[in-house]
Amino acid sequence: MTIVSNASPLISLARIGQLDLLRQLYGALTIPEAVWQETVVKGVRQAGAEEIRAAQWINRQTVTDQRLVYSLRQELDAGEAEAIALAIEQDAELLLMDERLGRETAHYFGVRYIGLLGVLVEAKHKGLIGAVKPLVDALREIAGFRIAEALYEEVIRDEGEI
């Protein structure tokens, strides 16, 4: 099973000390070189960079189809473009991505995706975490994760945590 991730889910979970949740859920992740550069090289002094660098279950992969990446870069940043292209190349089972335009683009190409809230709901349903709300609150307060209030309330209500 190939799971490809964009930078934001890695960075956000690392900032709240929950990066390993991805390993518990998916075993291993594949990230494109642009995501490695964003999270580890350029983010060297940022919270989570060292955890991502040290995670042996996160594998780097170079995207072959640079023409597709170039095309996607017209609307997306390098990490998003490479993550989508890599997911297509690897016929990934899942792409971890939160950015709206990136998700819409992935959908256009038939790539199945999940965002960070979906990851947390899945983790709760698999018994890896007891509740979604404390982690979403931490994401908002510590990692600066943006979520519309209506979506926040919907997720918390759907998970029976109000």
C-alpha positions in Angstrom: 0.0 0.0 0.0 1.4 3.4 -1.0 0.4 6.4 0.9 1.8 9.8 -0.3 1.9 12.9 1.9 2.1 16.6 1.3 4.0 18.7 3.8 1.2 20.2 5.9 -0.1 16.9 7.6 3.5 16.0 8.5 4.4 19.4 9.9 1.1 19.9 11.8 1.2 16.5 13.5 4.9 16.8 14.3 4.2 20.2 15.9 1.7 18.6 18.4 3.9 15.5 19.0 1.6 13.2 17.0 3.6 12.4 13.9 3.8 8.7 14.8 0.1 8.5 14.4 0.6 8.4 10.6 3.0 5.4 11.0 0.5 3.7 13.3 -2.3 4.2 10.7 -0.4 3.6 7.4 2.8 1.9 8.2 4.9 3.9 5.8 4.6 7.1 3.9 6.2 8.2 0.7 7.0 11.9 0.1 8.3 13.7 -2.9 11.6 15.5 -2.8 9.8 18.9 -2.7 8.1 17.9 0.5 11.4 16.7 2.0 12.9 20.1 1.1 10.0 22.0 2.6 9.8 20.1 5.8 13.4 19.1 6.6 15.8 21.3 4.6 14.1 24.7 4.6 12.3 23.9 7.8 15.5 22.8 9.6 15.0 25.0 12.7 11.2 24.6 12.7 9.2 22.4 15.1 8.9 18.9 13.7 11.7 19.0 11.1 14.0 16.7 13.1 11.2 14.3 13.8 10.4 14.1 10.1 14.0 13.7 9.1 14.5 10.9 11.7 11.3 9.0 10.8 12.6 5.9 9.0 9.1 5.0 7.9 9.0 8.2 5.7 10.5 7.4 2.3 11.6 10.0 -0.2 10.9 9.5 -3.8 11.8 11.6 -6.9 8.9 12.3 -9.2 9.6 11.1 -12.8 7.0 13.1 -14.7 8.5 16.6 -14.4 6.2 17.8 -17.2 3.2 17.1 -15.0 4.8 18.8 -12.0 5.5 21.8 -14.2 1.9 21.9 -15.3 0.6 21.5 -11.8 2.9 24.3 -10.5 0.9 26.8 -12.5 -1.7 26.7 -9.6 0.0 24.7 -6.8 3.1 25.0 -4.7 6.0 22.6 -5.3 5.1 20.2 -2.5 1.5 19.9 -3.6 2.3 19.5 -7.2 4.9 16.8 -6.6 2.7 15.0 -4.1 -0.1 14.7 -6.6 2.2 13.7 -9.4 3.9 11.1 -7.2 0.5 9.7 -6.1 -0.5 9.4 -9.8 2.9 7.7 -10.7 2.8 5.3 -7.8 -0.9 4.6 -8.1 -1.1 5.5 -4.5 -4.0 4.2 -2.4 -4.2 7.6 -0.6 -2.9 11.1 -0.7 -2.6 13.1 2.6 -3.4 16.7 1.7 -5.3 19.5 3.4 -5.1 22.4 0.9 -8.4 22.9 -1.0 -7.0 23.5 -4.5 -4.6 20.6 -4.1 -7.5 18.3 -3.1 -9.6 19.5 -6.0 -6.7 18.8 -8.4 -6.1 15.4 -6.9 -9.9 14.6 -7.3 -9.7 15.7 -11.0 -6.9 13.1 -11.5 -8.8 10.4 -9.7 -6.5 10.4 -6.7 -8.1 9.4 -3.4 -7.2 11.8 -0.7 -7.8 12.5 3.0 -7.1 15.5 5.1 -5.8 15.8 8.6 -9.3 15.8 10.2 -10.1 12.6 8.3 -6.8 11.1 9.6 -7.8 11.9 13.2 -11.3 10.5 12.8 -9.8 7.3 11.3 -7.3 7.1 14.2 -10.2 7.4 16.7 -12.2 4.7 14.9 -9.2 2.4 15.0 -8.7 3.0 18.7 -5.4 4.8 18.3 -6.7 8.0 20.0 -9.5 8.4 22.5 -10.9 11.6 21.1 -10.5 13.9 18.1 -11.3 17.3 19.8 -8.2 17.6 22.0 -5.9 17.0 19.0 -7.9 19.4 16.7 -7.7 22.0 19.5 -3.9 21.4 19.7 -3.6 21.7 15.9 -5.4 25.0 16.0 -3.6 26.4 19.0 -0.1 25.1 18.5 0.3 24.3 14.8 -1.8 27.2 13.5 -4.0 24.8 11.7 -6.9 26.7 10.1 -10.4 25.1 10.1 -13.7 26.8 9.6 -15.7 26.9 12.8 -18.7 25.1 11.2 -16.5 22.2 10.0 -14.8 22.0 13.5 -18.2 21.8 15.2 -19.5 19.3 12.6 -16.5 16.9 13.1 -16.7 17.2 16.9 -20.5 16.6 16.9 -20.2 13.7 14.4 -17.7 12.1 16.7 -20.0 12.6 19.7 -17.6 14.8 21.5 -19.8 17.9 22.3 
